[in-house]
Amino acid sequence: MNTNISALAVRPYELSDEEAVVALWNVAFPDPAPHNDPQTAIARKQEIQRELFFVATIEERLVGTALAGYDGHRGWVYSVAVDPECRRRGIGAMLMTRVESELACIGCPKLNLQVLASNSEVVAFYHRLGYHVEERVSMGKLLTGKTDR
């Protein structure tokens, strides 16, 4: 696909973006846990800190997403996704720059993220952006009664 990267814009999510976001996430995250299905994640984000949900567009075509959150202690970023046909053009980096900027503006001192250890390409992407692996154990517990991931 030939895209004009100079027309790239990163802006807040709008309700009219839902169909395109769902389509992108179905490609970028093909096997989500049941509690992470796209429609549920989008609906939840619209209820909490909706201003920290960003999309990247090129000439009105949605090509990337990033969700962030801040709990007063640290920030988190989730669902950073770029259309496979548009990767390696700086879109993910621009989304992360926007996330970092918005979180810094509200006083967030530190940003965390999680990546599957087996996803070396994405780990390398975040290393290039200045992120480092921290010696932590990531733990989780589902509160919904579901038993999948």
C-alpha positions as CSV (number, residue, x, y, z in Angstrom):
1,M,0.0,0.0,0.0
2,N,1.3,3.5,-0.9
3,T,0.6,5.9,1.9
4,N,1.5,9.5,2.3
5,I,3.2,9.5,5.7
6,S,3.3,13.3,5.6
7,A,-0.5,13.2,6.0
8,L,-0.2,11.3,9.2
9,A,-2.3,12.7,12.1
10,V,-2.6,11.4,15.7
11,R,-5.8,12.5,17.3
12,P,-8.2,11.4,20.1
13,Y,-10.6,8.5,19.3
14,E,-14.0,9.4,18.0
15,L,-17.1,7.1,18.2
16,S,-17.1,6.9,14.4
17,D,-13.7,5.2,14.6
18,E,-15.1,2.1,16.2
19,E,-15.5,-0.1,13.1
20,A,-12.0,0.7,11.9
21,V,-10.4,0.1,15.3
22,V,-12.1,-3.2,15.7
23,A,-10.9,-4.3,12.2
24,L,-7.3,-3.2,13.0
25,W,-7.3,-4.9,16.4
26,N,-8.7,-8.1,14.9
27,V,-5.6,-8.1,12.6
28,A,-3.0,-6.9,15.2
29,F,-4.3,-8.9,18.1
30,P,-5.9,-12.0,16.4
31,D,-6.4,-14.1,19.6
32,P,-7.6,-11.8,22.4
33,A,-8.6,-13.1,25.8
34,P,-12.4,-13.1,26.1
35,H,-12.3,-10.1,28.5
36,N,-10.2,-8.1,25.9
37,D,-12.5,-8.4,22.9
38,P,-12.4,-5.1,20.9
39,Q,-15.9,-3.9,21.4
40,T,-15.7,-4.4,25.2
41,A,-12.3,-2.7,25.4
42,I,-13.5,0.3,23.4
43,A,-16.7,0.6,25.5
44,R,-14.8,0.5,28.8
45,K,-12.3,3.1,27.6
46,Q,-15.1,5.4,26.7
47,E,-16.2,5.3,30.4
48,I,-12.7,5.9,31.9
49,Q,-10.2,8.4,30.7
50,R,-11.5,8.5,27.1
51,E,-9.2,11.4,26.4
52,L,-6.3,8.9,26.6
53,F,-7.4,6.9,23.6
54,F,-5.6,7.9,20.4
55,V,-5.8,6.9,16.7
56,A,-3.4,7.6,13.9
57,T,-4.8,8.4,10.5
58,I,-3.4,8.9,7.0
59,E,-5.7,10.8,4.8
60,E,-8.7,9.8,6.9
61,R,-7.8,6.1,7.0
62,L,-7.3,4.8,10.5
63,V,-3.8,3.1,10.6
64,G,-3.0,2.9,14.3
65,T,-4.2,3.1,17.9
66,A,-2.9,3.5,21.5
67,L,-4.8,3.5,24.8
68,A,-3.3,4.9,27.9
69,G,-4.3,5.2,31.6
70,Y,-3.0,7.0,34.6
71,D,-3.8,6.1,38.2
72,G,-2.0,8.9,40.0
73,H,1.0,6.7,40.5
74,R,2.1,5.6,37.1
75,G,0.8,5.4,33.6
76,W,0.2,2.4,31.4
77,V,-0.1,2.0,27.7
78,Y,-2.2,-0.7,25.9
79,S,-3.3,-1.7,22.5
80,V,-0.6,0.0,20.5
81,A,-1.3,-1.3,17.0
82,V,-0.3,-0.3,13.5
83,D,-1.8,-1.6,10.3
84,P,0.7,-4.2,9.0
85,E,0.8,-2.5,5.6
86,C,1.9,0.7,7.3
87,R,4.5,-0.5,9.8
88,R,8.1,0.7,10.0
89,R,7.1,4.3,9.0
90,G,7.1,5.9,12.4
91,I,3.4,5.6,13.2
92,G,3.9,3.6,16.4
93,A,6.6,6.0,17.5
94,M,4.3,9.0,16.9
95,L,1.5,7.3,18.8
96,M,3.8,6.7,21.7
97,T,5.1,10.3,21.6
98,R,1.5,11.5,21.9
99,V,0.8,9.1,24.8
100,E,3.9,10.2,26.6
101,S,3.2,13.9,26.1
102,E,-0.4,13.6,27.3
103,L,0.6,11.7,30.4
104,A,3.4,14.1,31.2
105,C,0.9,17.0,30.9
106,I,-1.2,15.5,33.7
107,G,1.7,14.8,35.9
108,C,2.5,11.2,35.2
109,P,6.1,10.5,36.3
110,K,6.5,7.0,34.8
111,L,5.0,4.9,32.0
112,N,4.8,1.1,32.0
113,L,3.8,-1.4,29.4
114,Q,3.7,-5.1,28.9
115,V,4.8,-7.0,25.9
116,L,4.9,-10.8,25.4
117,A,8.5,-11.9,26.0
118,S,8.3,-13.9,22.8
119,N,7.5,-10.8,20.7
120,S,11.1,-9.7,20.0
121,E,10.2,-7.3,17.2
122,V,7.9,-5.3,19.5
123,V,10.4,-5.5,22.4
124,A,13.0,-4.1,20.0
125,F,10.6,-1.3,19.0
126,Y,10.2,-0.2,22.6
127,H,13.9,-0.4,23.3
128,R,14.4,2.0,20.4
129,L,12.0,4.4,22.1
130,G,14.0,4.3,25.4
131,Y,12.0,1.6,27.3
132,H,13.9,-1.0,29.2
133,V,13.0,-4.4,30.6
134,E,12.6,-4.1,34.4
135,E,13.1,-7.0,36.8
136,R,9.5,-7.5,37.8
137,V,7.1,-10.3,37.8
138,S,3.9,-9.4,36.0
139,M,0.8,-11.0,37.7
140,G,-2.8,-10.8,37.0
141,K,-6.2,-11.9,38.2
142,L,-9.5,-11.9,36.4
143,L,-12.3,-10.3,38.4
144,T,-15.0,-11.3,35.9
145,G,-15.2,-15.0,36.8
146,K,-13.9,-16.0,33.4
147,T,-11.0,-18.4,33.4
148,D,-9.1,-17.6,30.1
149,R,-5.9,-15.6,30.3
